[in-house]
């Protein structure tokens, strides 16, 4: 797992927990099956590599700004700012 995968997974996991959601609840909110959502949160698949609809659904479900995952340079934004 790359550092970028780890960072994306960490963002998703942290935000889901902040919202008090289970993985199943986050998946349902995003319109995904549990296993598909888990691939993002476990770092097996990068959200920034998912198709745009899927990525936007996950961001909406977790109330995340999609820009926290990418910038013009391809580097992840620092979400702690």
Secondary structure, DSSP 8 states (H G I E B T S, - for coil): --HHHHHHHHHHHHHHHHTT--HHHHHHHHT--HHHHHHHHTTSS-GGGS-HHHHHHHHHHTT--GGGT--TTS----TT-
